[in-house]
Amino acid sequence: MNIILLTEKDQISTNVYKVNDDRFIHIKNILKLKADDIIEIGLLNGPTGNAKIIGITEAEVSFEISSLKPLKETSIKVDIICALPRPQTLKKVLSTCATIGVSNLYLIRSERVEKSYFHSPLLEEGNYTKFFIEGLSQGKRTNIPKVTIYKKFKEFFENYFDEVSKNAICLLADPSTENYLNRLSFLYQKKIILAIGPEGGWNEFEINFMEERGFVKFKLSESILRVENAVTAALAQIELQAQINKKVNKQLT
């Protein structure tokens, strides 16, 4: 954990919080902190800052917030449309999305997605939130991504996509193209929607269907990546390209 994330449930009085779960274990056994030490904290969907440990026992730790600062704006907003992966893979995707700052995660059906995946208990908010928390703590972020689940591919694009894609640039990771992100033109200040397919890839119909709705294909790697690796690689490349574009735009103005 690079930041201790706090929620309303942890608050016991004004600016005073107490934890007795994995966060406590991390503070006591990994960071080896003691009373009067300062620790970095963040309020879920709120600001980050510092807190002073005011009490620590064998079972819990309490601290008082000493300073807070406004959350830093991300340079680019990214939403992901992801063909629902197997539960063990999804856990990694959830954590990565939170770490790198994805705003919305749309989990949809694809021909190569097992129907049984949609019956996984992991898709319940109470079960997947913990993986978001882990990712936020790693990335020093506080804004939790929003998850929306659609069980039909065409229904999502025909009934919902126009709304979620307003003012967005839509990118489709696909190994059949030779165009990498640095060959594509997109403005860093715009929202990006990234489509990541299942382990076996989108089928031809699905690819054509998305291209008809404005998706631009780009090559992510010469290698065929697992879903969780594709998500990480794509988000890192988008962030890098956005920063390059931002620098170039500043030089031109």
C-alpha positions in Angstrom: 0.0 0.0 0.0 1.4 3.4 -1.0 -1.5 5.2 0.6 -4.0 4.2 3.4 -7.5 4.7 2.0 -10.2 5.6 4.4 -14.0 5.5 4.2 -16.8 6.9 6.2 -17.1 3.7 8.1 -13.6 4.2 9.5 -14.4 7.6 11.0 -15.0 7.7 14.8 -15.0 11.5 15.3 -14.0 14.7 13.5 -10.8 14.0 11.5 -10.1 10.9 13.6 -10.2 7.4 12.0 -9.6 3.8 13.2 -8.8 0.7 11.2 -8.3 -3.0 12.3 -8.1 -4.9 9.0 -5.4 -5.4 6.3 -4.6 -1.7 6.5 -3.7 -2.1 10.2 -1.6 -5.1 9.5 0.2 -3.2 6.8 0.9 -0.2 9.1 2.0 -2.4 12.0 3.9 -5.2 10.3 5.1 -3.8 7.0 5.6 -0.1 7.7 6.3 -0.8 11.3 4.9 2.6 12.4 4.3 3.7 15.9 2.4 6.5 17.8 3.2 10.0 16.5 4.4 8.8 13.1 3.0 10.5 10.0 1.3 8.4 7.3 -0.1 9.2 3.8 -3.9 8.8 3.6 -6.7 9.3 1.2 -10.4 9.7 1.6 -12.4 7.5 -0.7 -13.6 9.6 -3.7 -12.0 12.6 -1.9 -8.7 14.3 -1.2 -5.4 12.9 -0.1 -3.2 14.1 2.7 -1.3 13.1 5.9 -2.4 11.8 9.2 -0.7 11.4 12.6 -0.9 8.0 14.4 -2.5 8.8 17.8 -2.9 5.2 19.0 -1.8 1.7 18.1 -2.5 -1.6 19.8 -2.2 -5.3 18.9 -5.6 -5.1 17.2 -6.1 -1.6 15.7 -4.6 1.7 14.8 -6.2 5.2 15.1 -4.9 8.4 13.5 -5.9 12.0 13.1 -5.8 13.8 9.8 -3.4 16.7 9.9 -3.6 18.0 6.3 -5.6 17.4 3.1 -5.0 18.6 -0.4 -7.3 18.7 -3.4 -7.1 15.6 -5.6 -4.9 16.1 -8.6 -6.7 16.1 -11.9 -5.8 13.3 -14.3 -4.4 14.4 -17.6 -6.8 12.2 -19.6 -10.1 10.4 -18.9 -10.2 6.8 -20.0 -13.1 4.4 -19.9 -12.7 0.7 -20.7 -15.1 -1.6 -22.6 -13.9 -5.1 -21.7 -15.2 -8.5 -22.8 -15.9 -10.1 -19.4 -12.9 -12.2 -18.5 -12.7 -15.2 -16.1 -13.0 -14.2 -12.5 -9.3 -14.6 -11.6 -8.4 -12.4 -14.5 -11.1 -9.9 -13.7 -9.6 -9.4 -10.2 -6.4 -8.2 -11.8 -8.2 -6.0 -14.3 -10.2 -4.3 -11.5 -7.0 -3.6 -9.5 -5.2 -2.2 -12.6 -8.1 0.0 -13.6 -8.1 1.6 -10.1 -4.3 1.9 -10.0 -4.1 3.8 -13.3 -7.3 5.8 -12.9 -9.9 4.4 -15.2 -13.3 6.2 -14.7 -15.7 3.6 -16.0 -15.4 -0.1 -16.7 -18.0 -1.6 -19.0 -18.0 -5.4 -18.8 -19.8 -6.8 -21.9 -20.6 -10.1 -23.6 -18.6 -11.3 -26.5 -19.0 -14.6 -28.5 -15.8 -15.9 -26.9 -16.9 -15.1 -23.3 -18.2 -18.0 -21.3 -21.8 -17.4 -20.2 -20.9 -18.8 -16.8 -18.7 -15.8 -16.1 -21.8 -13.6 -15.7 -22.9 -15.8 -12.8 -19.7 -15.2 -10.8 -20.2 -13.8 -7.3 -17.3 -11.4 -8.1 -19.7 -9.3 -10.1 -21.5 -8.2 -7.0 -20.4 -4.8 -5.9 -19.6 -5.9 -2.4 -17.2 -8.5 -3.7 -15.3 -6.5 -6.4 -14.9 -3.3 -4.4 -11.9 -4.7 -2.4 -9.9 -5.1 -5.6 -10.6 -1.5 -6.5 -9.4 -0.5 -3.0 -6.2 -2.4 -3.5 -5.6 -0.7 -6.8 -6.3 2.7 -5.4 -4.0 2.2 -2.5 -1.2 1.1 -4.9 -1.7 4.1 -7.3 -2.2 6.7 -4.6 -5.7 7.4 -6.0 -9.0 7.8 -4.3 -11.7 7.9 -7.1 -13.2 4.4 -7.4 -14.1 3.4 -10.9 -17.8 2.7 -11.8 -18.6 -0.8 -13.1 -21.5 -1.5 -15.5 -22.3 -5.0 -16.7 -24.1 -5.8 -20.0 -24.9 -9.3 -21.0 -25.5 -8.7 -24.7 -22.9 -7.3 -27.1 -25.2 -5.7 -29.6 -27.6 -4.4 -27.0 -24.8 -2.4 -25.3 -23.7 -0.8 -28.6 -27.2 -0.2 -29.9 -28.8 1.1 -26.8 -26.1 2.6 -24.6 -22.9 3.3 -26.5 -23.9 6.6 -28.1 -24.4 8.0 -24.6 -21.2 6.8 -23.1 -19.1 7.7 -26.1 -20.1 11.4 -26.4 -17.0 13.5 -27.1 -14.8 10.5 -26.9 -12.1 9.0 -29.1 -12.7 5.2 -29.3 -9.7 2.9 -29.6 -9.8 -0.8 -30.3 -6.7 -2.9 -29.5 -6.3 -5.3 -32.4 -3.2 -7.2 -33.6 -4.3 -7.2 -37.3 -3.3 -3.5 -37.8 0.2 -2.1 -38.0 -0.8 1.3 -36.6 0.6 1.9 -33.1 -0.7 4.6 -30.9 2.0 7.0 -32.0 0.6 6.9 -35.5 -2.8 7.9 -34.4 -4.0 11.5 -33.8 -5.9 12.1 -30.6 -6.1 15.2 -28.4 -4.9 14.6 -24.9 -7.8 16.6 -23.3 -10.5 14.3 -24.8 -12.0 11.3 -23.2 -10.8 8.0 -24.5 -12.8 4.8 -24.7 -10.6 1.7 -24.9 -12.0 -1.7 -26.1 -10.2 -4.8 -24.8 -11.3 -8.2 -26.1 -11.4 -11.6 -24.6 -8.5 -14.1 -24.5 -9.4 -15.4 -27.9 -10.0 -11.9 -29.3 -13.1 -10.2 -30.8 -14.5 -12.1 -33.7 -14.8 -10.5 -37.2 -18.4 -9.4 -36.7 -17.6 -7.7 -33.4 -14.6 -5.8 -34.8 -16.5 -4.6 -37.9 -19.5 -3.6 -35.6 -17.2 -1.5 -33.5 -15.4 0.1 -36.4 -18.7 1.1 -37.9 -19.3 3.0 -34.6 -16.1 5.0 -34.9 -13.5 2.7 -33.2 -10.0 3.1 -34.5 -7.8 0.0 -34.4 -4.3 0.1 -33.0 -1.6 -2.4 -32.4 -0.8 -3.0 -28.8 2.2 -5.3 -29.1 3.9 -7.8 -31.4 3.0 -10.4 -28.8 -0.5 -11.7 -27.9 -1.1 -10.5 -24.4 -3.4 -11.8 -21.6 -6.3 -9.6 -20.9 -4.8 -8.2 -17.7 -1.5 -7.5 -19.4 -3.3 -5.9 -22.4 -5.2 -3.5 -20.0 -2.0 -2.4 -18.3 0.0 -2.0 -21.5 -2.8 -0.1 -23.3 -3.4 2.3 -20.4 0.4 3.0 -20.0 0.7 3.7 -23.7 -2.3 6.0 -23.7 -0.9 7.9 -20.8 2.5 8.2 -22.5 1.1 9.4 -25.8 -1.2 11.9 -24.1 1.8 13.4 -22.3 3.8 13.6 -25.6 0.8 15.2 -27.3 0.4 17.7 -24.4 4.0 18.7 -24.7 3.9 19.1 -28.4 0.7 21.2 -28.2 2.4 23.5 -25.6 5.3 24.0 -27.9 3.0 25.0 -30.8 1.1 27.6 -28.8 
